[in-house]
Amino acid sequence: MKPGGILSSTIEACPFGAVVFIESLGVIVLANSEVERMFGYGHDELIGQTIDILVPTILREPEGEDSAPISALSQICNVKKRKLTASRKDGGKFQVEIGLNPIRYEGRPLAIAVITDISERTRIECVQRGFITTVSHELRTPLTSIAGALSLMIQNVASTIPAPAARLLTIAYANSQRLVQLVNGIVDMENIESGKVVFAMKRVDIRPMAEAAIEANRIYAEARGVRIRMAHTAVDGEIRSDPDWLLQAIGNLVSNAVKFSPAGEEVVVAITKRDSGVRIEVRDRGCGIPDAFKPRIFEKFAQADSTDTRTQGGAGLGLSIVKQIVTRLGGEVGFDDAPGGGTIFHVDLPASEHNEAPVPEVADAPSVAVQ
């Protein structure tokens, strides 16, 4: 017996896209009028056909069109929020996002598929990527030149000009650096999210990597009156990672800890062994993270308090980039309230596999650390 009645009326009222009910092997047993509008088929042309008349690759494993067909409803229901190319009756192609979930109707196992046309979203994302490319080429180079010129002026003429003028030069240089960091951070984030970055995984000694991140932030910390040190109990260990991007991630955590630590305090970097790898911890001595902000701490441009952000500097990209990098490296990042005040951010990374195959070097490398 085909689903109908109340069920059919319900999916007609769904405001979120095309809805299809399928049974074993992907046979369509019910579809709403949005499916007909989106794909150009009549109702009778859809019922009894398999769902791959609409989305040709949905009944195959995610690896590609040449992979083995899915042969059971349980496998079909493993599809969650996949982006695929759909086909209209007239042969036109467009991008969709599809999710499937199992249900039971009158004792029969079925799956409900929700298909959303994301053509416009895809177009906007392409425009966004084009804008980011323009930013990287048209803004990053002149900003770097401006920052370099201001730095040379401060070194060579600051002592020979009136103090107010020297102060203005220093302010201009500091703000040019912030702009360079912001542009680099946006470019790095876009490259990672769009999949343009290929990580060159290799065996990495973690302690020298953490020490390099500390040294990279030493001058920044001294300017803020904050000390940075490696914990006396820090161990060494070998992990499998991309050294350039790992340095970027650890460096961002260290600079973030320095930024939110009061003058006179210290940031401590610790390394401990874990069952499946190593944990890197970065502790600050700040005021901690407000409970209401904790769920958003790794979001792009997330900032707990705009007034505090203006005081501390930064655009809210650093931790988001850390999250993206660590996830791509096969690790996990999180944080805890530190005993006595402050926050401890931690990164868990898998140990190196001794029999791993060599990976060719890749030119993609991160920009400077984003605060």
C-alpha positions as CSV (number, residue, x, y, z in Angstrom):
1,M,0.0,0.0,0.0
2,K,1.4,3.4,-1.0
3,P,1.6,6.2,1.5
4,G,-1.1,8.8,1.1
5,G,-3.8,10.7,2.9
6,I,-2.5,12.7,5.9
7,L,1.1,11.8,5.0
8,S,0.7,13.2,1.5
9,S,-1.0,16.4,2.8
10,T,1.8,16.8,5.4
11,I,4.6,16.8,2.9
12,E,2.7,19.2,0.6
13,A,2.8,21.7,3.5
14,C,6.5,21.3,4.1
15,P,8.1,24.7,3.5
16,F,11.7,23.5,3.3
17,G,12.0,21.9,-0.1
18,A,11.3,18.8,-2.2
19,V,10.3,15.8,-0.2
20,V,10.4,12.2,-1.5
21,F,9.5,8.9,0.2
22,I,11.4,5.9,-1.0
23,E,11.4,2.2,-0.2
24,S,14.0,-0.5,-0.5
25,L,16.4,0.0,-3.4
26,G,15.4,3.6,-3.6
27,V,12.0,3.3,-5.4
28,I,9.9,6.5,-5.1
29,V,6.5,5.9,-3.5
30,L,5.5,9.5,-2.7
31,A,6.7,12.9,-3.7
32,N,5.3,16.4,-3.1
33,S,4.6,19.0,-5.8
34,E,7.8,20.8,-5.1
35,V,9.7,17.8,-6.5
36,E,7.6,18.2,-9.7
37,R,8.4,21.9,-9.9
38,M,12.1,21.5,-9.1
39,F,12.7,18.6,-11.5
40,G,10.1,19.1,-14.2
41,Y,8.5,15.6,-13.9
42,G,4.8,14.9,-13.5
43,H,3.6,12.9,-10.5
44,D,3.0,9.7,-12.5
45,E,6.4,9.9,-14.0
46,L,8.1,9.8,-10.6
47,I,6.2,7.1,-8.8
48,G,7.8,3.7,-9.2
49,Q,11.1,5.2,-10.5
50,T,14.3,5.1,-8.4
51,I,15.5,8.3,-6.8
52,D,18.5,8.3,-9.0
53,I,16.3,9.7,-11.8
54,L,16.5,12.9,-9.8
55,V,20.0,12.5,-8.2
56,P,22.0,10.1,-10.3
57,T,24.7,9.4,-7.8
58,I,22.6,9.1,-4.6
59,L,22.4,5.3,-4.9
60,R,26.2,5.0,-4.9
61,E,28.8,5.3,-2.2
62,P,30.2,8.8,-1.6
63,E,33.6,8.0,-3.3
64,G,32.3,8.7,-6.8
65,E,30.0,7.8,-9.6
66,D,32.0,4.6,-10.5
67,S,31.7,3.2,-7.0
68,A,29.5,0.2,-6.1
69,P,25.8,0.7,-6.0
70,I,24.0,1.0,-2.7
71,S,21.8,-2.1,-2.3
72,A,19.8,-1.7,0.9
73,L,17.6,0.9,2.5
74,S,19.9,0.9,5.6
75,Q,22.7,2.1,3.3
76,I,20.6,4.7,1.7
77,C,19.7,6.1,5.2
78,N,23.4,6.6,5.9
79,V,23.3,9.6,3.6
80,K,23.3,12.7,5.7
81,K,23.5,16.2,4.2
82,R,25.4,15.3,1.0
83,K,25.9,17.9,-1.7
84,L,25.3,16.3,-5.1
85,T,24.5,17.2,-8.7
86,A,20.8,16.7,-9.6
87,S,19.3,16.3,-13.1
88,R,16.0,17.8,-14.4
89,K,13.8,16.1,-16.9
90,D,15.2,18.4,-19.6
91,G,18.7,17.3,-18.8
92,G,19.7,20.5,-16.9
93,K,22.1,20.0,-14.0
94,F,22.0,21.9,-10.7
95,Q,23.4,21.5,-7.2
96,V,21.4,20.1,-4.4
97,E,21.8,19.2,-0.8
98,I,20.1,16.0,0.2
99,G,19.5,14.3,3.5
100,L,17.7,11.0,4.2
101,N,16.3,9.6,7.4
102,P,14.5,6.2,8.1
103,I,10.9,6.1,9.1
104,R,8.2,3.3,9.4
105,Y,4.8,3.7,7.8
106,E,2.2,1.0,8.5
107,G,4.9,-1.3,9.6
108,R,7.0,-0.8,6.4
109,P,10.5,0.6,6.5
110,L,10.8,3.7,4.3
111,A,13.2,6.6,4.0
112,I,12.3,10.3,3.7
113,A,14.5,12.4,1.4
114,V,14.6,16.2,1.7
115,I,16.2,17.8,-1.4
116,T,17.2,21.4,-1.3
117,D,18.2,23.4,-4.4
118,I,21.5,25.1,-3.4
119,S,22.3,26.6,-6.8
120,E,22.0,30.2,-5.6
121,R,24.0,29.4,-2.4
122,T,26.7,27.8,-4.6
123,R,26.8,30.9,-6.8
124,I,27.2,33.1,-3.8
125,E,29.9,31.0,-2.5
126,C,31.7,31.2,-5.8
127,V,31.4,35.0,-5.7
128,Q,32.7,35.0,-2.2
129,R,35.7,32.9,-3.1
130,G,36.4,35.3,-6.0
131,F,36.3,38.2,-3.6
132,I,38.7,36.5,-1.3
133,T,41.0,35.9,-4.2
134,T,40.9,39.5,-5.0
135,V,41.6,40.5,-1.4
136,S,44.6,38.2,-1.3
137,H,46.1,39.7,-4.5
138,E,44.9,43.3,-4.4
139,L,45.1,44.1,-0.7
140,R,47.6,41.8,0.9
141,T,50.6,43.0,-1.2
142,P,50.1,46.8,-0.7
143,L,49.3,46.4,3.0
144,T,52.5,44.4,3.5
145,S,54.4,47.2,1.7
146,I,52.8,49.9,3.8
147,A,53.6,48.0,7.0
148,G,57.2,47.5,5.9
149,A,57.6,51.2,5.1
150,L,56.1,52.3,8.4
151,S,58.5,49.9,10.2
152,L,61.5,51.4,8.5
153,M,60.4,54.9,9.3
154,I,60.0,54.0,13.0
155,Q,63.5,52.5,13.0
156,N,65.2,55.3,11.2
157,V,63.4,58.6,11.9
158,A,61.3,58.1,15.0
159,S,64.1,59.4,17.3
160,T,64.6,62.5,15.2
161,I,60.9,63.8,14.9
162,P,58.6,65.2,17.6
163,A,57.2,62.7,20.0
164,P,53.5,63.2,18.9
165,A,54.6,62.4,15.3
166,A,56.5,59.4,16.4
167,R,53.5,58.2,18.3
168,L,51.3,58.6,15.2
169,L,53.8,56.5,13.2
170,T,53.7,53.8,15.9
171,I,49.9,53.7,15.8
172,A,49.8,53.6,12.0
173,Y,52.3,50.7,12.0
174,A,50.3,48.7,14.6
175,N,47.1,49.2,12.7
176,S,48.7,48.2,9.4
177,Q,49.8,45.0,11.1
178,R,46.3,44.3,12.3
179,L,45.0,44.8,8.7
180,V,47.6,42.4,7.3
181,Q,46.8,39.8,9.9
182,L,43.0,40.2,9.2
183,V,43.5,39.8,5.5
184,N,45.8,36.8,5.9
185,G,43.4,35.2,8.4
186,I,40.4,35.6,6.0
187,V,42.4,34.1,3.1
188,D,43.7,31.2,5.3
189,M,40.1,30.4,6.5
190,E,38.7,30.5,3.0
191,N,41.5,28.3,1.6
192,I,40.9,25.7,4.3
193,E,37.1,25.7,4.1
194,S,37.1,25.5,0.2
195,G,39.5,22.5,0.3
196,K,42.2,24.4,-1.6
197,V,44.8,23.5,1.1
198,V,46.4,20.1,0.8
199,F,48.1,19.1,4.1
200,A,51.5,17.5,3.7
201,M,51.5,15.0,6.5
202,K,54.8,13.7,7.9
203,R,56.3,12.7,11.2
204,V,56.8,15.7,13.5
205,D,58.6,16.1,16.9
206,I,56.0,18.0,18.9
207,R,58.2,19.6,21.5
208,P,60.4,21.6,19.1
209,M,57.2,22.6,17.3
210,A,55.7,24.0,20.5
211,E,59.0,25.7,21.3
212,A,59.0,27.4,17.9
213,A,55.4,28.6,18.5
214,I,56.5,30.1,21.8
215,E,59.5,31.9,20.2
216,A,57.3,33.2,17.4
217,N,55.2,35.0,20.0
218,R,58.0,36.1,22.4
219,I,58.3,39.7,21.2
220,Y,54.5,40.1,21.1
221,A,54.3,38.8,24.7
222,E,57.2,41.0,25.9
223,A,55.4,44.1,24.5
224,R,52.4,43.2,26.6
225,G,54.4,42.4,29.7
226,V,53.5,38.7,29.6
227,R,55.9,35.8,30.0
228,I,55.7,32.6,28.0
229,R,57.3,29.3,29.0
230,M,57.2,25.6,28.4
231,A,56.0,23.6,31.4
232,H,58.8,21.7,33.2
233,T,56.8,18.5,32.8
234,A,56.4,18.8,29.1
235,V,57.3,15.6,27.3
236,D,58.5,15.0,23.7
237,G,56.6,12.8,21.2
238,E,56.3,12.1,17.6
239,I,53.0,12.8,15.8
240,R,51.8,12.7,12.2
241,S,51.0,16.2,11.0
242,D,51.7,19.1,8.6
243,P,54.5,21.1,10.4
244,D,53.6,24.5,8.9
245,W,49.9,24.3,9.6
246,L,50.5,22.8,13.1
247,L,52.8,25.7,13.9
248,Q,50.1,28.1,12.8
249,A,47.5,26.4,15.1
250,I,49.8,26.3,18.2
251,G,51.0,29.8,17.5
252,N,47.4,31.1,17.3
253,L,46.6,29.5,20.7
254,V,49.7,31.0,22.3
255,S,49.0,34.5,20.9
256,N,45.4,34.3,22.0
257,A,46.5,33.3,25.5
258,V,49.0,36.2,25.6
259,K,46.3,38.6,24.4
260,F,44.0,37.8,27.2
261,S,46.5,37.5,30.0
262,P,47.1,40.6,32.2
263,A,50.6,42.2,32.3
264,G,52.8,40.5,34.8
265,E,51.2,37.1,34.3
266,E,52.5,34.1,32.3
267,V,51.3,31.7,29.6
268,V,52.3,28.1,30.1
269,V,52.5,25.5,27.3
270,A,52.4,21.9,28.3
271,I,52.7,18.6,26.4
272,T,51.5,15.3,27.8
273,K,51.3,11.8,26.4
274,R,47.9,10.2,25.8
275,D,46.8,6.7,24.7
276,S,46.4,7.6,21.1
277,G,48.9,10.5,20.8
278,V,49.8,13.7,22.5
279,R,47.9,16.6,24.1
280,I,49.2,20.2,23.8
281,E,47.8,22.6,26.5
282,V,48.0,26.4,26.5
283,R,47.0,28.1,29.7
284,D,46.3,31.8,30.1
285,R,45.7,33.8,33.2
286,G,42.9,35.9,31.9
287,C,39.4,36.4,33.2
288,G,38.1,33.2,31.6
289,I,35.4,32.7,29.0
290,P,31.8,33.7,29.8
291,D,29.4,30.8,29.9
292,A,27.1,32.3,27.3
293,F,30.0,32.6,24.9
294,K,31.5,29.1,25.3
295,P,29.3,27.5,22.6
296,R,30.5,30.0,20.0
297,I,34.2,30.2,20.9
298,F,35.4,28.6,17.7
299,E,33.0,30.4,15.3
300,K,34.4,32.8,12.7
301,F,34.5,36.4,13.9
302,A,33.1,35.4,17.3
303,Q,34.0,37.8,20.1
304,A,32.8,37.7,23.7
305,D,32.5,41.4,24.2
306,S,33.1,44.1,21.7
307,T,34.5,46.6,24.2
308,D,37.0,44.1,25.4
309,T,37.9,43.2,21.8
310,R,38.7,46.8,20.9
311,T,41.0,46.9,23.9
312,Q,42.7,43.6,23.2
313,G,42.7,43.8,19.4
314,G,41.9,41.0,16.9
315,A,39.0,40.0,14.7
316,G,37.9,36.8,16.2
317,L,39.4,34.5,13.5
318,G,42.4,33.0,15.4
319,L,40.5,30.2,17.3
320,S,38.3,29.4,14.3
321,I,41.4,28.8,12.2
322,V,42.8,26.6,15.0
323,K,39.6,24.5,14.9
324,Q,39.7,24.2,11.1
325,I,43.4,23.2,11.1
326,V,43.3,20.8,13.9
327,T,40.2,19.0,12.5
328,R,41.9,18.6,9.1
329,L,45.0,17.2,10.9
330,G,42.8,14.5,12.4
331,G,42.9,16.0,15.9
332,E,40.5,17.6,18.3
333,V,40.6,21.0,20.1
334,G,38.7,22.1,23.2
335,F,39.1,24.1,26.4
336,D,38.4,24.0,30.1
337,D,38.3,26.6,32.9
338,A,41.7,26.7,34.6
339,P,42.0,26.2,38.3
340,G,42.5,29.5,40.0
341,G,41.3,31.5,36.9
342,G,42.0,31.7,33.2
343,T,41.5,29.1,30.5
344,I,43.3,26.0,29.3
345,F,43.0,25.3,25.5
346,H,44.0,21.8,24.5
347,V,44.8,20.1,21.2
348,D,44.8,16.3,20.9
349,L,46.8,14.9,18.0
350,P,47.3,11.3,16.9
351,A,50.6,9.6,17.2
352,S,52.8,9.0,14.1
353,E,52.3,5.6,12.4
354,H,55.6,4.0,12.0
355,N,54.6,2.3,8.7
356,E,53.0,5.3,7.0
357,A,53.6,5.9,3.3
358,P,55.7,8.9,2.4
359,V,53.7,12.0,1.5
360,P,54.9,14.4,-1.2
361,E,55.7,18.0,-0.2
362,V,52.9,20.5,-1.0
363,A,53.5,24.3,-1.5
364,D,50.4,25.4,0.4
365,A,51.5,27.1,3.6
366,P,49.7,29.3,6.1
367,S,50.1,33.0,6.5
368,V,51.2,34.6,9.7
369,A,49.5,33.8,12.9
370,V,46.1,35.5,13.4
371,Q,45.4,37.0,16.8
